[in-house]
């Protein structure tokens, strides 16, 4: 299973209420049994980061398009380190 990170902007998501409304329900994150948006981070400069686990990037690309992302980049994730745990992806 691959992982990707997207950087970009979504109009209105700099507002916490809109951000919450758009992402609150599980259906917004779990696109199908093999595709999950695991995290969306709003940066202070107005850009967003989103991480996706999926079989193919096209599934993530479809979610980005559906949610109105103005995508700067989508990049595969190679390695991950979180709270002392480190692993290779893919």
C-alpha positions in Angstrom: 0.0 0.0 0.0 1.4 3.4 -1.0 1.3 6.7 0.8 1.3 10.2 -0.6 1.4 13.7 0.7 -0.3 16.6 -1.0 0.5 20.3 -0.5 -2.0 22.9 -1.7 -5.0 25.1 -0.8 -8.7 24.7 -0.6 -10.8 27.8 -0.6 -12.5 28.4 2.8 -10.5 25.8 4.7 -8.5 28.5 6.5 -11.7 29.0 8.5 -11.9 26.5 11.3 -15.7 26.1 11.1 -15.6 25.4 7.4 -12.6 23.1 7.8 -14.4 21.1 10.5 -17.7 20.9 8.6 -15.9 19.6 5.4 -13.9 17.0 7.3 -15.9 15.9 10.3 -17.5 12.7 9.1 -15.7 9.4 8.6 -17.0 9.2 5.0 -14.8 12.3 4.2 -11.8 10.3 5.2 -12.5 6.6 4.4 -13.0 6.8 0.6 -13.2 3.0 0.2 -11.9 -0.1 2.0 -8.4 0.5 0.7 -8.2 4.3 0.5 -7.9 6.5 3.6 -7.0 10.2 4.1 -5.1 9.9 7.3 -4.4 13.5 8.1 -5.0 17.0 6.9 -3.0 19.8 8.4 -3.7 23.5 8.0 -0.6 25.6 8.0 -0.4 29.2 9.1 0.5 30.4 5.6 -2.9 29.1 4.3 -1.6 26.0 2.7 -2.7 22.5 3.6 -0.9 19.1 3.9 -2.9 15.9 3.3 -1.7 12.4 3.7 -3.3 9.4 2.0 -2.9 5.6 2.2 -4.1 3.9 -1.0 -3.3 1.3 -3.6 -2.8 4.0 -6.3 -2.2 7.7 -6.4 -5.2 8.1 -8.8 -7.5 7.4 -5.8 -6.0 10.3 -3.8 -6.0 12.6 -6.9 -9.7 12.0 -7.3 -10.3 13.0 -3.6 -8.2 16.1 -4.1 -10.2 17.1 -7.1 -13.6 16.4 -5.5 -12.7 18.5 -2.5 -11.5 21.5 -4.5 -7.8 21.3 -3.8 -5.6 23.7 -5.7 -2.7 21.2 -5.7 0.9 22.4 -5.6 2.3 18.9 -5.4 1.6 15.3 -4.7 4.6 13.3 -3.7 5.0 9.6 -2.6 6.2 9.1 0.9 9.5 7.1 1.2 10.2 6.9 5.0 8.2 7.8 8.1 9.3 8.6 11.6 6.6 9.2 14.3 7.3 9.3 18.0 10.4 7.2 17.8 9.0 4.6 15.4 10.7 4.6 12.0 9.6 2.5 8.9 10.0 2.3 5.2 6.8 2.8 3.1 5.9 0.5 0.3 
